[in-house]
Amino acid sequence: MSGETEEMRISIRPLSEGDDFSLVARFIYRSDDYIYPAWFGSEEIGARVIAEMIRRPTVYRKEHIKVAVSAGKIVGMIVSCASPLEMTESDLEAAFFAAGVPCDLRTHETFEDYYKEMCEERAGYYVANIFVEEGFRRHGVAAALLAAAVEGKPLCFLECVKENFGALDLYRKLGFLIEKEYLGACAVPCYKMVRSV
């Protein structure tokens, strides 16, 4: 799928084998200020491991990622996939091993606190991560990524940090409604939001 925003020339397309997985991994890391710093300890380590997750059967696998491209450069991304998610804790551990990073108790805790719930989610479509580079924000890029990800999907859901008012506004504009409020991973107050068509 491809498209352009109205305000700047951005195309949306699937992540491809020739793309910079390390850059996309950094974007995934930067998409959540809570889980990834607590899990990996640093962006450098997180990006190495997430780049390996892109190559493996995890929520971050290449086939689950669409990128926003401007002048040949990736400036944003979205991770989304069918649910329930098919991923095991061993899939995460394999990415750590491939990245040469020790896997510790934080991976088990992250799987139990975050990913396990996605593996038990009802049938639908899950939006996991969205990120746009600073200079490309407020130009419709995030909305274009999200619209491309959920197009044609009858039931979609995502999680939004309660205090992320910009994201909350975007999700509402695209038809997502708050289903419940809860404490997410790292005890961060979140909303679960659902869109059905």
Secondary structure, DSSP 8 states (H G I E B T S, - for coil): -----SSS--EEEE--TTS-HHHHHHHHHHT-SSHHHHHHSSHHHHHHHHHHHHTTTSTT-GGGEEEEEETTEEEEEEEEEEES----HHHHHHHHHHHT----HHHHHHIIIIIHHHHT--SEEEEEEEEE-GGGTTTTHHHHHHHHHHTT-SEEEEEEETT-HHHHHHHHHTT-EEEEEEE-GGG-EEEEEEEE-
